[in-house]
Amino acid sequence: MRSTAAWGELERGGGSAARFSSGDRGGEPAGRSAEAEHSEEGDELVGHFASTIYKNSVSPDIDQEFAMVAFSKLVLITAVALLGWAYKIARPPPPPILGGPGGPPVSSPRVQLKDGRHLAYREAGVGREIAKYKIIFSHGFASTKESDFPVSQELAEELGICLLYFDRAGYGDSDANPKRGLKSDATDVEELADKLRLGEKFYVAGTSMGGYVAWSCLNYIPHRLAGVALVVPAVNYWWPMPASVSAGAYRKLDVGDRRTFWIAHHMPWLFYAWFNQKWFRISPIVEGKPEAFTEKDWEILAEIQRTGQLDRGKATKQGAYHSLCRDATILFGAWEFDPTAIENPFPNGDGVVSIWQGREDKIVRVEAQRYVAEKLPWVRYHEHPEGGHLFMCADGLGDKIIRELLLGEEPRDL
């Protein structure tokens, strides 16, 4: 089967000219010519400025007052212009109507949610009607439901696994949600499961940015979960963590990443403008630059791109704001709950929650991940000593992750 991917990439106003007409050119003009009128107006202006210069030369105080008033007006006009410009670039455009007149076409099966939005999905593995296990996967940043998790078809058929991938709200063929947040992303998963009749309980796997959706499911719909796998789940450096952990991990990020994440957290209303500006370098992680990955990660990513699974254009067909920007401001924003304080949804041991992390991951820093795992002793934590952000795509690790999720089998080695 194809492999998953986690990260990947993102008018000029016309002027108008006024044209003056000198009037009817046939016969005698009805009044004075335009040239005569402009000439007289020019004479009046010259006279006015001459008078002003004379008065100001007589009274320096009037000259200073005149200059201050002019300067104040200039500052005011400039400020208003800047505010108007800032408002224009910071205000995102409304999402297009998918499948509507002038809107992007829809090419995926979709379910309609309670609020009228549609959620697009894709099935793999075995059919859900005959499957013993149903897993809903939440994709990474700038990705879509077209990105497969690296589980083999052989394992899917052996265990009877239906793999369900969906586009988050605002991504791909799923309608944007103006009220999108941590809770709505979790309830979207729940509604998708109900619409597809997956049963009372189902499994959830979140990869990279999709990890925040898995955390949200653990917090908001734990009663619907049979197990959860968080694979290199993205972390929020403003979660309740000791400064030595959060600041230490944060400092290891590229300066562009730090700046971008800081804006997403402290000034989310400015993030769209920041995302689109060209003056300063933004996040290598957000842009999917080589420096955000290990050498091995980059090789894996190149192979995934060759398969056609990564299509940033498809991911952002409704605009970068409703997909990428909302991901960032939700992940790095102020959370409504503390992930390190979530209670064990399986106190009787009838389900598994696991975190899988690569020690060399340059996108999700291992120090923060370790702290989260230490605060949640009921979570099974696995750390690959040489793994980067895409380590799960190599050496059959995808199958190991799924076997533990469904069967509780701990991997013998990483």
URRAUR-V920589 format. One record per residue. N is the residue number from 0. RES is the residue in one small letter. PSI is psi in whole degrees, -180 to 180 (none if undefined). Layout:
{{N RES PSI} {N RES PSI}}
This chain:
{{0 m 165} {1 r 164} {2 s 164} {3 t 167} {4 a 152} {5 a -41} {6 w 152} {7 g -151} {8 e -170} {9 l none} {10 e 124} {11 r 130} {12 g 140} {13 g 148} {14 g 170} {15 s 146} {16 a 137} {17 a 138} {18 r 129} {19 f 139} {20 s 142} {21 s 3} {22 g -165} {23 d 124} {24 r -6} {25 g 135} {26 g -167} {27 e 141} {28 p 147} {29 a -26} {30 g -156} {31 r 152} {32 s 160} {33 a -36} {34 e -40} {35 a -41} {36 e -46} {37 h -35} {38 s -44} {39 e -38} {40 e -38} {41 g -41} {42 d -39} {43 e -41} {44 l -44} {45 v -43} {46 g -40} {47 h -48} {48 f -37} {49 a -42} {50 s -41} {51 t -45} {52 i -42} {53 y -47} {54 k -42} {55 n -32} {56 s -25} {57 v -36} {58 s 100} {59 p -33} {60 d -41} {61 i -38} {62 d -45} {63 q -43} {64 e -42} {65 f -43} {66 a -41} {67 m -42} {68 v -44} {69 a -42} {70 f -42} {71 s -42} {72 k -39} {73 l -44} {74 v -44} {75 l -46} {76 i -42} {77 t -43} {78 a -44} {79 v -41} {80 a -43} {81 l -42} {82 l -41} {83 g -41} {84 w -45} {85 a -41} {86 y -40} {87 k -44} {88 i -25} {89 a -20} {90 r 115} {91 p 152} {92 p 155} {93 p 152} {94 p 148} {95 p 162} {96 i 109} {97 l 129} {98 g 0} {99 g 179} {100 p 121} {101 g -4} {102 g 165} {103 p 146} {104 p 158} {105 v 129} {106 s 13} {107 s 154} {108 p 145} {109 r 155} {110 v 150} {111 q 130} {112 l 173} {113 k -33} {114 d 6} {115 g -15} {116 r 162} {117 h 142} {118 l 126} {119 a 146} {120 y 169} {121 r 142} {122 e 147} {123 a 179} {124 g -128} {125 v 161} {126 g 143} {127 r -22} {128 e -28} {129 i -3} {130 a 144} {131 k -35} {132 y 137} {133 k 123} {134 i 128} {135 i 124} {136 f 135} {137 s 119} {138 h 171} {139 g -174} {140 f 136} {141 a 23} {142 s -175} {143 t -175} {144 k -11} {145 e -13} {146 s 116} {147 d 148} {148 f 142} {149 p 64} {150 v 136} {151 s 151} {152 q -31} {153 e -44} {154 l -39} {155 a -41} {156 e -36} {157 e -45} {158 l -15} {159 g 62} {160 i 128} {161 c 124} {162 l 119} {163 l 119} {164 y 143} {165 f 155} {166 d 127} {167 r 158} {168 a 129} {169 g -10} {170 y 146} {171 g -121} {172 d 11} {173 s 132} {174 d 145} {175 a 152} {176 n 107} {177 p -23} {178 k 21} {179 r 138} {180 g -171} {181 l -48} {182 k -42} {183 s -34} {184 d -35} {185 a -43} {186 t -25} {187 d -42} {188 v -44} {189 e -45} {190 e -38} {191 l -45} {192 a -41} {193 d -41} {194 k -34} {195 l 3} {196 r 54} {197 l -10} {198 g 180} {199 e -35} {200 k 151} {201 f 170} {202 y 152} {203 v 137} {204 a 127} {205 g 129} {206 t 129} {207 s -119} {208 m -31} {209 g -11} {210 g -34} {211 y -29} {212 v -38} {213 a -43} {214 w -41} {215 s -39} {216 c -41} {217 l -34} {218 n -42} {219 y -30} {220 i 47} {221 p -29} {222 h -12} {223 r -2} {224 l 140} {225 a -16} {226 g 156} {227 v 135} {228 a 123} {229 l 109} {230 v 117} {231 v 52} {232 p 136} {233 a 147} {234 v 154} {235 n 118} {236 y 1} {237 w 11} {238 w 159} {239 p 98} {240 m 153} {241 p 145} {242 a -33} {243 s -29} {244 v -56} {245 s -48} {246 a -38} {247 g -44} {248 a -39} {249 y -40} {250 r -22} {251 k -12} {252 l 156} {253 d 148} {254 v -34} {255 g -38} {256 d -46} {257 r -45} {258 r -44} {259 t -44} {260 f -36} {261 w -44} {262 i -41} {263 a -35} {264 h -50} {265 h -29} {266 m 61} {267 p -29} {268 w -19} {269 l -7} {270 f -40} {271 y -43} {272 a -42} {273 w -42} {274 f -33} {275 n -9} {276 q 157} {277 k 1} {278 w -36} {279 f 149} {280 r 129} {281 i -160} {282 s 126} {283 p -32} {284 i -48} {285 v -38} {286 e -10} {287 g 39} {288 k 154} {289 p -34} {290 e -11} {291 a -4} {292 f 158} {293 t 168} {294 e -42} {295 k -41} {296 d -44} {297 w -36} {298 e -44} {299 i -43} {300 l -40} {301 a -40} {302 e -41} {303 i -41} {304 q -33} {305 r -27} {306 t -10} {307 g 9} {308 q -31} {309 l 118} {310 d 94} {311 r -33} {312 g -40} {313 k -39} {314 a -38} {315 t 26} {316 k -20} {317 q 6} {318 g 148} {319 a -31} {320 y -47} {321 h -6} {322 s -78} {323 l -49} {324 c -40} {325 r -37} {326 d -51} {327 a -45} {328 t -26} {329 i -49} {330 l -49} {331 f 2} {332 g -173} {333 a 116} {334 w 150} {335 e -7} {336 f 163} {337 d 113} {338 p -31} {339 t 0} {340 a 8} {341 i 138} {342 e 152} {343 n 118} {344 p -8} {345 f 65} {346 p -21} {347 n 5} {348 g 21} {349 d 16} {350 g 161} {351 v 136} {352 v 125} {353 s 150} {354 i 132} {355 w 125} {356 q 142} {357 g 133} {358 r -29} {359 e 11} {360 d 125} {361 k -6} {362 i -48} {363 v 112} {364 r 133} {365 v -31} {366 e -44} {367 a -39} {368 q -41} {369 r -42} {370 y -45} {371 v -45} {372 a -38} {373 e -33} {374 k -14} {375 l 80} {376 p -18} {377 w -5} {378 v 135} {379 r 118} {380 y 128} {381 h 128} {382 e 119} {383 h 122} {384 p -26} {385 e 7} {386 g 145} {387 g -150} {388 h -21} {389 l 26} {390 f -25} {391 m -12} {392 c -3} {393 a 155} {394 d 32} {395 g 18} {396 l -29} {397 g -42} {398 d -38} {399 k -40} {400 i -43} {401 i -37} {402 r -40} {403 e -42} {404 l -44} {405 l -39} {406 l -11} {407 g 10} {408 e 118} {409 e 139} {410 p 140} {411 r -34} {412 d 158} {413 l none}}
